[in-house]
Amino acid sequence: MRHAAGGAGHAARRCVAGIAESRFENIRRLRDSGINAPVMLLRSPPMARVEEVVRTVDISLQSELTTIREISRIAERMGRVHDIMLMIDLGDLREGIWPSDLIPTVEQILEFKGVRIAGIGTNLGCFGAIMPTPENLGQLVAHAYKTERLSGKSLDFISGGASSSLTLLLEGKLPPGINNLRVGEAILQGGVETFRDVPWPELEPDACRLTSDIIEVKLKPSRPIGTSGYDAFGNQPVFADEGDRLRAIANIGREDVLVEGLTPIAKGVRVLGASSDHLLLDVQDADPRPTVGDRVAFRMNYGAMLLAMTSEYVEKAPMHDVADFSGRKMVSISAEPEAGGIIAREGTGARLEAMNFDVVELADVERPPSGLIRLAAGADRRIAHKALTATARATHSFGLIWIDSIAALMPEDEEAKDMPEVSVLARALGLDHKPCALQPQLSPENVVIVGLRHADPAEARVLKDSRVSAFTMTDIDAMGMRDLMHEAIRIATSGTQGFHVSYSPTATEFAAWAAGSGGLTVRETHQAMEAISLSGGLLSMDVSGLTAGLEPRIGADAVNFVMSAFGKRIL
């Protein structure tokens, strides 16, 4: 999944005051992640989970007196008062008490000591497709005022439905008194389903995208051959005869998504159908035509997004402010003098330009765009701290993939005047309690060390207490580099804008240097860098250890690794 966040202005600060969720599993994950914002449960719970509601949720939508009574009993036993939003059915015929039952229901709830009526709400458009109008929402406000007069207290919320009510809000027709809308579709799809013809321009219509890998591309007839029966889902499909067409198969199917709700983003790609885990595409008219290993992207309607979001087989990866480049991308190169000689000798800039990058000086860019990738090179690991500091200035949150034989988490000597090379990561994460830490932009939870071979006992203690993830050579042998990098990238991109890569040649076992050290092979290093490129999350990179006395072949290989990270392919 791709998440694109809108740009934030300097004058206004945006924040999330609360989250509404319908699944206990997701609420548990929110709480386990340290999110303490108010959480609203968007539906009434089964009786068996009432206690969980009281323990984990701040307010819940309720319409059944029996359930409210049980919530009150458990909340009172726990010494709490649970807030509820009492739902009223205004004709959509999903959940909600009937308006004529409002007064007697409220009178009974007011006798319960463990619950408080914090709001009145309604649901429209989800089942009966009844649209919000000034008339039915005006009835909701009237019911809310009745509840306030009966209880003698003001309500916190009068919730006038969901995204479908935004049209009234924009037209200035939302009845006064309504102060809450439970908006989901409009945030995730920009109101495509809500507004139909013209989505709300202020919202992002492509906040979520589904991408899948192409696993087969072949020229085949457009009509199946043989006696037609029923497919795996009990349907009898009909196929038009268009002659031989180039077809592709993507590795996703009906087990993952509502196929009918997918719209290919690339022009000339057409969805033909799907089985449980194969999506059939016509790519005859695609330009360029996809090949095996390419990825294909789709927009999703609400039904497709619902299934994809809840499928355990679809990986969810947030990506903030990532630009889609149809042309050339930009990279800036900064190098210390000795490292600069190696960068120039290997023709790094020219090779990047041949890979469709514009190599620019930062001075050439008045306001560096979010798509600019920074490459730094230096004599030792202290270049990593400089590079990380630059990335922290350019983005609000990022991860770090540290490919090195050491963790660089050694506690600093109080008498040391300069930052030791072996303490670079400790300084960056604030583990040495120095004032130049890069938090909150860089959090230990988003830092991954790959290829660790050496750790001083003191350093190992810091690592265990730091919440940094570390994969040793033993882990690489057990998992394989492909799976390990998949996990490393997941950690580095979880809730971040992307990640920085720090590479030290000591991580790799070169034939001309460090042979027999037990480090990464040259091929494993390339494999790690190729995974970084394919993820699309690279924001910046540094390479350390580039000195004038370095074996030329090692310098050449180090630059080759950089090329792999930036997307170089053999063909």
N, C-alpha and C positions, 0 to 999 in steps of 0.2 A: 504494500500500500504506500502511496505517496501522499504526504500531507504538505500542502503549501500554505503558509501563513501569510496574511496580508501585511503590508508594510506598516510600521507604527510611526506616528508623527512624534515630533519632539515636544509638542505642547501638551499632549494628553497621554496619560499612563493607562494602559489596559490591564485589567486583572480579572481573574476568575473568582467570583464570590462564593460559588457553590456548584455542585455537580448533581445532575439527576441521572439515575441508573435503574434499570429494571431487573438486573441479574445479581444475585447474592455473590456469585463467584467473582464478578468484576468489582463489586464493592469491597470484598475481602482483599483483592489485589490492590485496590486503591489505598486501603488502610495499611496493608503490609508495606506499601511503598512509602509510607510516611506522610500521606496526604491527609491533613486534618480539617480540610474545608468541610462545610456542611454538606451532607449527602441526602438527597431526596430519593426515596424508593418510589418508582413510577407505577407500581401496581400493588394490590393487596397481597400479602403473603399467605401461603398455606398454613394451617394451624400448627403444623410440626415445626415451623420456622419463625414463629412469633417471637420467641426469646431472642433469636438472632437479630430480628428487626430492632428490638429495644436496645440491644447492645451496640449495634453498628451503625444505625441510621438515625438521622436527626429529625426527619419528617417523612411520613409515608402517606400515599393516597389511599383512602379507605371509603367503602360504601356499604359494608355489611356489619350490622350491629353486633352480631355474634363475635366476629373477629375483633372489633373495637373493644368489646367487653374483655376478651382474653388478653389483648394488649395491655389494657388498664390493669388487669390483675397481676400480670408479670411485672409491669413497670412499678407498680406499688410495692410489690415484694422486693424489688431491687432498689427501692428508694428513689425512683425516677418519675418524671412526667414526660410522656412521649407526645410529640406534636403530630397532629393528623391534618390532612387536607380532605375535607368531606366532599366527595364527588357527587354531582347532581346530573342526571340524565336529561338532556334537553332535546332528545329525539334521535341521536345517532345510534342508540340502542346497544352501546357497549356497556361499560360499567357506570354505576351511578344510581342513587336513590331517586325515586320518582318525586317530582316537585310537591305533590300533595302529601307526601310522607315526611317532608322536611321538618316541620315543627315538632311532631311527636318524636322523631329521631333525635333531634338536637336536645330536646328536653331530657331524654334518657342519657345521652352522652354527658350532659352537664352533671349528672349524678356520679359519674365515674371519676375517681381521684387520680388515676394514673395516666389520663390522657388530657390533652388540651386541643380544642378546635383552633388551629392556627390559621386556617384558610378554607375557602370554598372554591371549588374548581369544577370544570366540565371537560369532556372530551368530545371533539367534533371532527368528522372527516375520516376517521380511522376504520370504521366498520360500515356504517350506513351511508358514508360519503356525504353527510349533511354538512353544508358549508356554514361557517360562522357569518352571522349577519348582525347589524346593529340591534335588531329586534330580539334574537335569541340570547345574545350576550347582554342585552339590557335586562332580560329576565334574570340572568345570572347575578347581575349587580343587585337587583331587587331582592333575590333570595339571600344574598350576603348581608344586606342591610337588615333583613328579618332576623337572621342569626345573631347579628350584633345586638339588636334590641333585646332579644330573648336572653342572651348571655350577659349583657351589660358590659361587654368588652369589645374593643376594636379588633378586627382580624388583621393579621400580618399580610395575608395574601388573598387576592381575588384573581384566580388563575383562569384566564379566558381562552384556554385551548393551547394549540401548538403552532407549528409553522404556518398552518392554513389561516391563522388569524393575523398574520403580518400584513396582508393586503389592506385590511381595515386600518391597521396602525399607520401605514404609509399614506393612506387616503384621509387620515384624520377622522375616521368614523368609528374608532374604538370607543365604546361607552366610557365616560369618566368613572373612575373607581377601580377599573381593572389595572393591576400593577404587576402582573406576572404572566408570562407566556413560557410554555415548556418547549423550547425551540431545539430541534435536532436536525431535521432534513435540510432546512435552509442553511445551517452552518456547514453541513457535510457536502451539500450539493448546490449551494448557492440559490436554493429556491426553485430549481428546475421543475420538481414535481409540484411545488406549491403554486408557483406563478404561471406554469405551463408555457405560454407563448413568450413572455419576456421576463427572464429571471431578474432578481434584484441585482443591479450592477455593482452595488457596494460589496457584495459577497463573492467568494471564489467558487465558480462552478466546478472546478477540477481539484477540490481539496483532497479527494481520494482517487487513486487510479489503481487498476489491477494490472499487473504485468506477469507474463508467463514465458517460459522458454520454448522455442521451436525445437521439436525433436525429430521431425521428418518433413521433407519437402520433395514431392514427386509429381510428375505429370500423369494424370489418371482420367478415366472417363467421368463425366459429370453425373451419369446415371449408374446405379449399382447394376451388376450383371447377375441374372438368375431369377428364380421365382421369388416374388416379394411377399413377405409375411409381416410379422410384428417386430418392432425393435425391442431393446432390453427394458423399455419403460411402458410397453403395452400399446404403443402408437403404431400406426401404419403410415409411414412417411411417403410423400410424393415428391419426385425429383424431376425437374425440367431437364431436357436434353440440350446441353450447350456445347456438346462435343468434348474433346479433351481439354482439361484445364489444369493449371498448376495448383496443387493443393498442399497445404501445410497442416501439421498437427502440433498443437500446443499442449503442454502437460498440465491441463486443468480440465475439470469436467463438472457434471451435475452434482457430484458429491461436494463440490466446493462453492458453486455459484449458480444463480439463476441465469442460464445461458441466454434466454430470450431478452434479458436486460443488459446485455453487453453491446457496446458500440466501439468498434476498432478506431483508434485515434489516427493511425496511418491511412492515408488515402489509398483506395484500391484494394483494401482488405475487406473480406466479407465473411461473416459467420455463417457456416452451413448447418451446423448442428453439433451434438456432443453425445458421448457415452458417459459412463460414470467418471472417467478420469482422462478422456481424450477430447479436445476441442478441435473440430474440423473447420478449416479456413480455406476460402478461395483467395489465392494471392496472385492470380494471373495478371491482374492490372496494377499490382503494387509497384511502386518505383521509389527506391530500389526494391527488388524482389528479395524477400528474406531467405536466409540460409540457415542450416542447422546450427544451433548455438546462439542465434540471435534471440532477442526478446521482443515480444509484441505487447502493446499496451492497449487498455480498454477504458472507456468511461462506463460507469455503471448507473442504472436507475436505482430507485430505492430498494426494490426487491432483490436485485443482484448484490447491492451493498450489504443488505441485511445478512444474506447467506455467507458472503465472503468474510464479513466481520466476525461471524460466529463460528466459522469453520476452523477446526484445530489444525487443518492442513495448509491453511493460507497464512503465510508469515506477515505480520503487521510491522512495518518499519516506518516510523515518523521521519519525515525529511522537511525541514523548515526553510523557507526562502530559497529553495534550490531552483535556479533558473533553467529553462529549457532553451538550449542553444541550437539554433538551426544553422548557424554559421561557425566561425572560428571562435575558439575559447582563448582566454588570456592567462598568461603565467608570468610572474616576476621572479628573477633570479638574483639572489644576493649571496656573495661568497667572500670569506676572508681571503687574504692575499695568497697563501699557499694553496688553499682549496680552489681558489679561482683559476690558478694555473691548470689544475687537472680538469676543471669544468670546461675551460677553453680548449685544452688539448683534445678532449673527446668530442668537441663540436656539439655540446649539449644544446645550445640555443638553436642552432640550425636543425638539429634532429627533431626538436620539439615543434619548430615551425613546419617541418615536413609532415608532422602528425596533426596538422590543422590547429596549432596554437599560435597566437600572437604573443611574442616575447616582448614585454614592455618594462620600462623603468617605472617604479612607483611614482616618481615625480611627473611622469607623463599622464597620470590618472588623478584628476582633481579630487574625485570621490570614488575610491576603489569599489567596483561592483561586487556583489556577493559571489559571482562566478569566478573571480580572480583567484588563481591558485598560487601560493607562495612557495618557492623552493629556496632553501638556505643550505649552505655548505661551510664547514669549518674544520679546524684542526683537532678539536676534541669535543666532548659532549656538552660543553658550555654553550655551543651554538644552538643546542636544543632549547635552552632556556630563553635565548633571544628570539628564536622562532616562535615558541609558545606564547611569549609576551605579545608579539605582533598579532598572532591569531586571536588572543584574548581581547585585544583592542578592536578587532574587526568583527567579532561575532558575540552573541549573547550566551551561547552554550556550545561546547564542542567536546569530543572525546579524544583519546590518545591511544594509538597503537605503538608501543615501544618495542622495537625489534632489536634485541641486544643480548649479549651474554651476561650482563649484570643488570641489576635493578636501579642502580644509582640512587639508593635510598639511605645511604650511610648518614647517621647523625653528624652534623657539622661540629668541628672543634670550635669552642667558644673563642679561642685565641686566633683562629684563622682570619686573615684579612680579606682574602678572596674566596669566592665559592669554590669548593673542591669539585673536580669533575665527577667524583663518585657520589656527590650529594645533590646533583642537578634536579632529579625528580622529587626528592624530599623537599627541596626549596620551592619547586613549582606547585606542589600540593599543600604547602603550608605545614608539613609534618615536622619541620624544625622550628615552628613558631616564629619564623621571621616575617617581617611586614610585607614582603614582596610576593606573597602567594598569589596564584592566578585564580583563586576562587572568587565569586561563584561560577565563573565561566567554565572552569575545568574542575569536575568533581571526581574524587577517587573511584566512585562507582562506575565511571565511564573510562577508566584507565585499564589497559590490558598490556601485560608484558609477555612477549613471545620469544622463546628461545633461551630462557634463563638457564645458565650453567653454574654460576658462582654466586654465593650469598654469604657474607660475613654473618656470624651469629647475631650480632647487634642489628644488622640490616634485616635479617630474617624475622626478628621480633617486630621491627617496624612494619615490615610487609604484612605480617599476620594481623596486625592491629589496624591496618590502613584502609581496608575495604577495596584495595586494588586487586584485580584478578591477575594471576600469573600462571603461564603455561611453560613448564620446563621442557627440556629435550625429551625426558621420559614421557611427558604428556603427548608430545608430537609423535613419538614412536608409536604410542598406543592409539591415538585418534587419527593420525594422518593429517597432513598439512591442510588439505581441502576442508575437512570438517572442522578442524581447529580454527581456521581463519573465518569460517562461517560464524562460529560462536564469538570469536574476537570482535568481528565487525558488528554483530548484534549488540554486544555490550557497549561498544564505543558509540553506537548510533542511537541507543535507547534514550529518547527524549532530548536529543541534541540536534544541532544544525548540521553536523558532519563530524569529521575527525582529522586530527593531525597525525602524521606518521613520522616517527624518529627512527632512523636506521644507523646502526654502527656496524662496520665491517667485521668487528670481533664476533658478531653473531654467526657468521658464515665460515665454514671450514674450506679454505682455498687450498688448491694443490701446491701453490707456491708459498703459502704462508699459513701457519696454524694447522698444518696437516695433522690429522690424528687427534684434534682437540675435542672431537665429539660434537661439533656445532652443526648448524644447518648445512645441507648440501647446497651447491649453487642452484640446482634445479628446484629444491624446496624454497629457496629464497625467491626465485622467479615466480614460483607458484603462489607464494604469499602476496607478492606485489601484483600479480595478475588478478587475484581475488579482490584486492583493494581497488583496482581500476574498475572491475565489473560492478562493484557495489555502488559506484557513483557518489560516494560520500567523502572523497578526499578534498579537504580544504587547504591543506598546507603540508609541507614535508621538509625535514632536514636530514642531512647526511653528515656524520661526524667522522673524524679520523683521517681526513684527507690532508696529508702533509707532503712536503716536498720529497721526503725520503721514502714515501710509500712505494712498494713494488708496482711498476706501471700496470701490470696485468690486473692487480687488485683494484686500482683506481678505475680502470676501464670497466671491470665487472660492476663496481659500485654505480657507475653512471648507467650501465645497462639495466641494473635493478630499478633505477629511477625511471627509465624509459618504460619498463613494464608497468610500474605503478601509474604512469600517465597514459597507458593504453596501447603501447606498441604491440602489434601482432606480427606474426611471421608472414601471413597473407592478408 
